[in-house]
């Protein structure tokens, strides 16, 4: 048995350089994310115990407060071992 820390690997996730900025803008555009938008991401299961209902209510609340936010949901259904859904809207 191994303990896995609930944290971010700072060597894998770091602020991007100016050279990486153009590539990032292209990747964001390929997902339908407008330039300059804040992005909220969910990656996980579409299962009730994950609080998806709260996530969707929060989306509605955030959209009332700011138009500068985009939502990206990458998920799979718990009863399916294949297929990942990608939902991008803002």
Secondary structure by P-SEA (a helix, b strand, c coil): cbbbbccccccccccccccaaaaaaaaaaaaccccbbbbbbbbcccccccaaaaaaaaaaaaaaacccbbbbbbbbbccccbbbbbbbcc
